[in-house]
Amino acid sequence: MDAQTKLELEAAAFRTMQAHLQRRTDVQNIDMMNLTGFCRNCLSRWYEEAANERGIAMSKEEAREEFYGMPFKEWRDLYQSEASDAQKAAFQVAHKDAT
């Protein structure tokens, strides 16, 4: 497979994952962090970093809006729920070595 085709396939997979996560508003970021070690915010940060590395000025808020499909505050107000004590405890266990 040539490099351009590989790049296009990776981009298509990313767009599919992004659209999937935009539809799955029931999946909380803390659950993603507990299971995978990354969440929507991580993905938006990686997007921002990639843009900035290429000389494209992009803020955290702009990257989050691009990834979430709406301003982050709006998404948070509409879909994010308060983490339960169990979710918070699982996060602490999963990330105890990261601190």
DOSEPA-365449 format. One record per residue (C-alpha): residue in three letters; y, z, x. Coordinates in steps of 0.001 Angstrom, whole numbers, padded with zeros to 6 digits, always signed. Each point is the difference from the previous one (the first is absolute). Layout:
BEGIN
ALAYZX/...
END
This chain:
BEGIN
MET+000000+000000+000000/ASP+003407-000900+001388/ALA+002762+002592+000367/GLN+002180-001394-002826/THR-002870+000060-002502/LYS-000860+003560+001046/LEU+003633+001036-000462/GLU+000118-001609-003450/LEU-003223+001729-001077/GLU+001261+003367+001228/ALA+003286-000520-001856/ALA-001871-000945-003180/ALA-002187+003114+000275/PHE+003101+002154+000501/ARG+001724-001500-003043/THR-003128+000588-002085/MET-000185+003637+001134/GLN+003707+000461-000705/ALA-000326-001445-003518/HIS-003087+002132-000623/LEU+001853+003178+001003/GLN+002989-000980-002137/ARG-002343-000273-003003/ARG-001907+003204+000827/THR+002864+002385-000631/ASP-002596+002623-000963/VAL-001035+000268+003657/GLN+002219+002600+001620/ASN+001150-000329+003606/ILE-001418+003420+000859/ASP-003436-001142-001184/MET+000279-003058+002225/MET+001030+002200+002928/ASN-002891+002371-000599/LEU-002552-002810-000185/THR+001327-002603+002419/GLY+002631+001626+002173/PHE+002710-002386-001232/CYS+001901-000688-003206/ARG+002570-002334-001497/ASN+002741+001650+002059/CYS-001945-000665+003194/LEU-000465-003635-000987/SER+003697-000384-000749/ARG+000859+001657+003331/TRP-002301-002409+001860/TYR+001694-002869-001844/GLU+003429+001306+001049/GLU-001135+000431+003612/ALA-001405-003544+000092/ALA+003275-001382-001340/ASN+002083+001992+002469/GLU-002238-001064+002918/ARG+000806-003605-000931/GLY+003735+000638-000106/ILE+000193+000216-003786/ALA+002117+002988-001003/MET-001799+001922-002730/SER+000526+003577-001106/LYS-002682+002384-001202/GLU+001360-000330-003545/GLU-000076-003813+000156/ALA-003563+000006+001318/ARG-001134+002405-002701/GLU+001630-002114-002712/GLU-001738-003075+001406/PHE-003369+001738+000061/TYR+000254+001950-003275/GLY+001568-002917-001874/MET+002896+002215-001131/PRO+002256+002634+001513/PHE-002123+002888+001251/LYS+001924+002569-002051/GLU-000772-001979-003151/TRP-003708-000238+000890/ARG-000114+003703+000847/ASP+001691+000958-003278/LEU-002302-002232-002042/TYR-003361+000541+001679/GLN-000156+002779+002550/SER-001324+003317-001188/GLU+000237+003366+001696/ALA-002884+000495+002403/SER-002503+002589-001145/ASP-000902+002977+002154/ALA-003377-001656+000658/GLN+001675-003237+001159/LYS+002359+001949+002254/ALA-002883+001996+001480/ALA-002011-003170+000616/PHE+003026-001532+001722/GLN+000337+003034+002265/VAL-003689-000198+000944/ALA+000066-003754+000550/HIS+003120+000127+002153/LYS-000374+003301+001828/ASP-000454-001786+003362/ALA+003040-002217-000552/THR+002462+002863+000095/
END
